[in-house]
Amino acid sequence: MSKTYKTGRAVRDFRDRLKAAYDEWGASRGTTPAHFFELMDEAIEFHSVLEREFPCDAVSGPFCGKAAVIGYWTAIAESWEMLSSRTEAVVGEDDRIVWIGRVRWRHRRTLRELETPKIDVWTVWQDRAIRYYEMIDSASYARAVGVPAGQHA
């Protein structure tokens, strides 16, 4: 069996498990992130496009280590109610798996909704996620959390 075949099979396996985690998370409206935790290395790095524009926001990151990432999911649950999540594609090659979808959330304090495309890039090493990078519409995020335009940096 060639190394390429093993790598390809490992990527497909991780991609399938990741898709199942997103499907369960969406079906539960964001209340079951445990399957994501099972895919993560203890030293995972979690990053978001929000880091730069919202450095003081509890969900903006970065989060280093699985315990910190669990704290991220807790902060999400405290601040947001998931209304829907839809997977459009999960693609992978080499050590990268990309989830492409749409999410809709309601902010618990402002009651404003955030509906946005979402792209998550996962880097995998030895069958474990070691890095995550989330991309969402940061302007829509600012409106949902009640931050005036131009005041989120």
Backbone as numpy.savetxt, mean C-alpha at the origin, in Angstrom:
# Nx Ny Nz CAx CAy CAz Cx Cy Cz
16.42 -27.67 -13.60 15.56 -26.49 -13.60 16.46 -25.25 -13.60
16.22 -24.36 -14.51 17.07 -23.16 -14.62 16.73 -22.14 -13.54
17.71 -21.28 -13.29 17.50 -20.21 -12.31 16.37 -19.29 -12.76
16.30 -19.02 -14.06 15.25 -18.15 -14.59 13.87 -18.73 -14.30
13.72 -20.04 -14.50 12.43 -20.67 -14.24 12.06 -20.55 -12.77
13.02 -20.81 -11.87 12.74 -20.69 -10.44 12.33 -19.26 -10.09
13.08 -18.30 -10.65 12.76 -16.90 -10.37 11.38 -16.56 -10.90
11.08 -16.98 -12.13 9.77 -16.71 -12.72 8.65 -17.32 -11.91
8.84 -18.55 -11.47 7.83 -19.21 -10.66 7.67 -18.52 -9.31
8.78 -18.11 -8.72 8.73 -17.42 -7.42 8.00 -16.09 -7.56
8.25 -15.37 -8.66 7.57 -14.09 -8.89 6.07 -14.32 -9.05
5.69 -15.33 -9.83 4.26 -15.64 -10.01 3.60 -16.02 -8.69
4.30 -16.82 -7.89 3.75 -17.24 -6.61 3.55 -16.04 -5.69
4.56 -15.18 -5.58 4.42 -14.00 -4.73 3.32 -13.10 -5.26
3.28 -12.90 -6.57 2.25 -12.06 -7.19 0.86 -12.60 -6.86
0.68 -13.90 -6.95 -0.63 -14.50 -6.64 -1.00 -14.31 -5.17
-0.03 -14.49 -4.28 -0.31 -14.29 -2.86 -0.60 -12.82 -2.55
0.11 -11.91 -3.23 -0.13 -10.49 -3.03 -1.52 -10.10 -3.54
-1.90 -10.62 -4.71 -3.24 -10.33 -5.24 -4.30 -10.84 -4.27
-4.12 -12.03 -3.71 -5.07 -12.57 -2.74 -5.16 -11.67 -1.51
-4.03 -11.11 -1.06 -4.04 -10.20 0.09 -4.84 -8.94 -0.24
-4.64 -8.38 -1.44 -5.41 -7.20 -1.85 -6.89 -7.53 -1.99
-7.21 -8.69 -2.55 -8.61 -9.08 -2.71 -9.30 -9.19 -1.35
-8.63 -9.83 -0.39 -9.20 -9.97 0.95 -9.34 -8.61 1.63
-8.32 -7.78 1.49 -8.33 -6.45 2.08 -9.49 -5.63 1.51
-9.68 -5.68 0.21 -10.78 -4.94 -0.43 -12.14 -5.47 -0.01
-12.29 -6.80 0.01 -13.57 -7.41 0.40 -13.94 -7.07 1.84
-12.93 -6.91 2.70 -13.19 -6.59 4.11 -13.29 -5.08 4.35
-13.19 -4.31 3.26 -13.19 -2.85 3.34 -12.07 -2.35 4.25
-10.90 -2.96 4.04 -9.70 -2.47 4.71 -9.47 -2.95 6.12
-10.21 -3.94 6.58 -10.08 -4.37 7.97 -9.19 -5.60 8.17
-8.69 -6.19 7.08 -7.90 -7.41 7.23 -6.55 -7.31 6.52
-5.59 -6.59 7.09 -4.27 -6.48 6.46 -3.31 -7.62 6.82
-3.72 -8.59 7.61 -2.80 -9.62 8.11 -2.08 -10.37 7.00
-2.73 -10.60 5.87 -2.07 -11.33 4.78 -0.91 -10.53 4.19
-1.00 -9.20 4.24 0.14 -8.38 3.81 1.32 -8.61 4.75
1.05 -8.65 6.06 2.12 -8.83 7.04 2.87 -10.15 6.81
2.12 -11.19 6.42 2.73 -12.50 6.17 3.72 -12.46 5.01
3.57 -11.51 4.11 4.44 -11.40 2.93 5.69 -10.57 3.19
5.74 -9.88 4.32 6.80 -8.90 4.58 7.98 -9.47 5.34
9.15 -8.98 4.98 10.36 -9.23 5.73 10.31 -8.38 7.01
10.99 -8.82 8.05 11.00 -8.05 9.30 11.59 -6.65 9.12
12.48 -6.49 8.13 13.16 -5.21 7.92 12.59 -4.42 6.74
11.33 -4.64 6.41 10.72 -3.96 5.26 10.79 -2.44 5.42
10.94 -1.76 4.29 10.86 -0.29 4.24 9.57 0.05 3.51
8.74 0.87 4.13 7.45 1.28 3.58 7.52 2.77 3.28
7.27 3.14 2.04 7.34 4.53 1.62 6.07 4.92 0.86
5.82 6.23 0.81 4.65 6.76 0.12 5.00 8.07 -0.56
4.29 8.35 -1.63 4.42 9.65 -2.29 4.05 10.77 -1.32
3.30 10.46 -0.27 2.87 11.46 0.71 4.00 11.92 1.64
5.08 11.16 1.73 6.17 11.49 2.66 6.65 12.92 2.51
6.87 13.32 1.29 7.46 14.63 1.03 6.47 15.77 1.29
5.22 15.60 0.88 4.24 16.68 0.99 3.53 16.73 2.34
3.48 15.62 3.05 2.77 15.55 4.33 3.67 14.90 5.38
4.82 15.49 5.69 5.77 14.82 6.58 5.25 14.59 8.00
4.25 15.33 8.44 3.73 15.17 9.80 2.48 14.29 9.87
2.00 13.83 8.74 0.80 12.99 8.70 1.16 11.58 9.19
0.32 11.01 10.03 0.60 9.69 10.62 0.68 8.57 9.60
0.12 8.75 8.41 0.16 7.69 7.41 1.13 7.97 6.26
1.92 9.04 6.37 2.77 9.40 5.23 4.09 8.64 5.17
4.61 8.19 6.28 5.85 7.43 6.28 7.07 8.32 6.32
8.23 7.74 6.19 8.49 6.33 5.94 8.34 5.48 7.21
8.16 4.19 6.99 8.04 3.23 8.08 9.08 2.15 7.84
9.94 1.91 8.81 11.01 0.93 8.67 10.83 -0.18 9.68
10.69 -1.40 9.18 10.47 -2.57 10.02 9.00 -2.94 10.09
8.75 -4.23 10.25 7.38 -4.73 10.24 6.54 -4.11 11.36
7.11 -3.91 12.54 6.34 -3.31 13.65 5.87 -1.91 13.29
6.73 -1.12 12.64 6.34 0.23 12.22 5.27 0.17 11.15
5.36 -0.82 10.25 4.36 -0.97 9.20 3.00 -1.34 9.80
3.00 -2.16 10.82 1.74 -2.49 11.51 1.16 -1.21 12.11
2.02 -0.33 12.63 1.58 0.97 13.12 0.95 1.81 12.03
1.50 1.73 10.82 0.93 2.42 9.65 -0.50 1.95 9.40
-0.70 0.63 9.39 -2.05 0.09 9.14 -3.01 0.51 10.26
-2.52 0.58 11.48 -3.34 1.05 12.60 -3.74 2.51 12.38
-2.79 3.35 11.96 -3.08 4.77 11.70 -4.10 4.92 10.58
-3.99 4.09 9.56 -4.98 4.12 8.46 -6.38 3.82 9.02
-6.48 2.75 9.81 -7.78 2.35 10.35 -8.36 3.42 11.27
-7.51 4.13 11.99 -7.99 5.18 12.89 -8.44 6.42 12.13
-7.83 6.71 10.99 -8.11 7.95 10.26 -9.06 7.79 9.09
-9.16 6.60 8.54 -9.89 6.39 7.29 -10.83 5.20 7.37
-11.94 5.30 6.65 -12.86 4.17 6.45 -12.80 3.82 4.97
-12.42 2.58 4.67 -12.38 2.18 3.26 -13.79 1.94 2.75
-14.10 2.55 1.64 -15.40 2.36 1.00 -15.30 1.34 -0.13
-14.17 1.32 -0.83 -13.98 0.31 -1.88 -12.51 0.25 -2.29
-12.15 -0.89 -2.84 -10.83 -1.11 -3.41 -11.00 -2.07 -4.57
-10.40 -1.72 -5.70 -10.55 -2.56 -6.88 -9.18 -2.79 -7.53
-8.85 -4.03 -7.74 -7.62 -4.38 -8.44 -7.85 -4.30 -9.93
-6.99 -3.57 -10.62 -7.03 -3.51 -12.08 -5.98 -4.43 -12.69
-4.83 -4.55 -12.05 -3.77 -5.44 -12.53 -2.74 -5.66 -11.44
-2.11 -6.81 -11.49 -0.94 -7.10 -10.67 0.09 -7.68 -11.63
1.19 -6.98 -11.78 2.22 -7.40 -12.73 3.55 -7.52 -12.01
4.40 -8.39 -12.53 5.69 -8.56 -11.89 6.75 -9.07 -12.82
7.96 -8.63 -12.55 9.13 -9.10 -13.29 10.33 -8.93 -12.38
11.22 -9.91 -12.42 12.41 -9.92 -11.59 12.00 -9.76 -10.13
12.48 -8.72 -9.46 12.19 -8.57 -8.03 11.09 -7.56 -7.73
10.34 -7.12 -8.74 9.30 -6.10 -8.54 7.93 -6.63 -8.89
6.99 -6.36 -8.00 5.58 -6.67 -8.23 4.83 -5.35 -8.08
3.97 -5.04 -9.04 3.24 -3.77 -9.03 1.74 -4.06 -8.99
1.08 -3.49 -7.99 -0.39 -3.56 -7.89 -0.93 -2.25 -8.43
-1.89 -2.35 -9.35 -2.53 -1.18 -9.94 -4.01 -1.29 -9.66
-4.58 -0.23 -9.09 -6.00 -0.29 -8.77 -6.57 1.07 -8.44
-7.73 1.05 -7.86 -8.42 2.26 -7.43 -8.93 2.02 -6.01
-8.89 3.06 -5.20 -9.41 2.97 -3.84 -10.31 4.17 -3.56
-11.22 3.96 -2.65 -12.11 5.03 -2.20 -12.20 4.95 -0.68
-11.90 6.06 -0.03 -11.86 6.14 1.42 -12.68 7.33 1.90
-13.12 7.29 3.15 -13.74 8.44 3.81 -12.88 8.77 5.02
-12.49 10.03 5.11 -11.68 10.47 6.25 -12.59 10.57 7.47
-12.21 10.00 8.56 -13.09 9.92 9.74 -13.30 11.28 10.40
-12.35 12.21 10.31 -12.52 13.52 10.93 -13.28 14.48 10.02
-12.89 14.57 8.76 -13.52 15.55 7.85 -14.76 15.01 7.17
-14.91 13.69 7.14 -15.98 12.99 6.42 -15.92 13.20 4.91
-14.80 13.72 4.44 -14.60 13.88 2.99 -14.07 12.58 2.40
-14.44 12.35 1.15 -14.02 11.13 0.48 -12.79 11.36 -0.39
-11.99 10.33 -0.48 -10.83 10.29 -1.36 -11.04 9.12 -2.31
-11.17 9.42 -3.58 -11.24 8.38 -4.60 -10.06 8.62 -5.53
-9.19 7.62 -5.64 -7.94 7.84 -6.36 -7.41 6.56 -7.00
-6.73 6.71 -8.13 -5.94 5.58 -8.60 -4.84 5.33 -7.57
-4.41 4.09 -7.45 -3.36 3.74 -6.48 -2.43 2.74 -7.15
-1.15 3.01 -7.02 -0.13 2.09 -7.55 0.83 1.78 -6.41
1.00 0.51 -6.14 1.92 0.05 -5.10 3.01 -0.78 -5.74
4.25 -0.42 -5.49 5.40 -1.15 -6.02 6.06 -1.90 -4.87
6.11 -3.21 -4.99 6.70 -4.08 -3.98 8.02 -4.63 -4.52
9.07 -4.56 -3.72 10.34 -5.19 -4.06 10.49 -6.44 -3.21
10.80 -7.55 -3.86 10.82 -8.85 -3.20 12.24 -9.43 -3.23
12.65 -9.98 -2.11 13.93 -10.68 -2.01 13.73 -11.93 -1.18
14.14 -13.06 -1.71 13.99 -14.35 -1.03 12.56 -14.57 -0.54
11.62 -14.32 -1.44 10.20 -14.57 -1.20 9.59 -13.70 -0.10
10.22 -12.57 0.20 9.71 -11.64 1.20 9.74 -10.23 0.63
8.72 -9.44 0.96 8.70 -8.04 0.55 9.68 -7.27 1.44
10.63 -6.59 0.79 11.63 -5.82 1.55 11.44 -4.31 1.38
10.63 -3.92 0.40 10.39 -2.49 0.16 9.02 -2.33 -0.49
8.35 -1.23 -0.12 7.02 -0.91 -0.65 7.01 0.58 -0.94
6.44 0.95 -2.09 6.28 2.37 -2.41 4.88 2.58 -2.95
4.13 3.46 -2.29 2.73 3.73 -2.62 2.61 5.06 -3.35
1.81 5.05 -4.42 1.54 6.28 -5.15 0.03 6.47 -5.24
-0.44 7.64 -4.78 -1.84 8.03 -4.90 -1.88 9.50 -5.31
-3.07 10.00 -5.57 -3.26 11.40 -5.93 -3.14 12.25 -4.67
-2.01 12.92 -4.50 -1.76 13.68 -3.27 -2.63 14.93 -3.16
-3.03 15.54 -4.28 -3.91 16.72 -4.21 -5.29 16.31 -3.69
-5.80 15.18 -4.15 -7.09 14.68 -3.65 -6.98 14.30 -2.18
-5.83 13.75 -1.80 -5.58 13.41 -0.40 -5.64 14.67 0.46
-4.99 15.74 0.01 -4.98 17.00 0.77 -6.40 17.53 0.96
-7.21 17.48 -0.09 -8.60 17.94 0.03 -9.37 17.08 1.04
-9.17 15.78 1.00 -9.90 14.88 1.89 -9.54 15.09 3.36
-8.28 15.39 3.64 -7.87 15.59 5.04 -8.10 17.03 5.49
-8.53 17.89 4.57 -8.85 19.27 4.94 -7.68 20.21 4.97
-6.64 19.91 4.22 -5.47 20.79 4.15 -5.67 21.76 2.99
-5.62 23.07 3.24 -5.79 24.04 2.16 -4.73 23.87 1.08
-5.10 24.14 -0.16 -4.19 24.02 -1.29 -2.91 24.80 -1.03
-1.79 24.19 -1.34 -0.50 24.84 -1.19 0.07 24.84 0.22
-0.65 24.29 1.20 -0.17 24.32 2.58 0.20 22.94 3.11
0.41 21.98 2.24 0.68 20.64 2.74 2.15 20.28 2.79
3.03 21.12 2.35 4.46 20.77 2.42 5.08 21.30 3.69
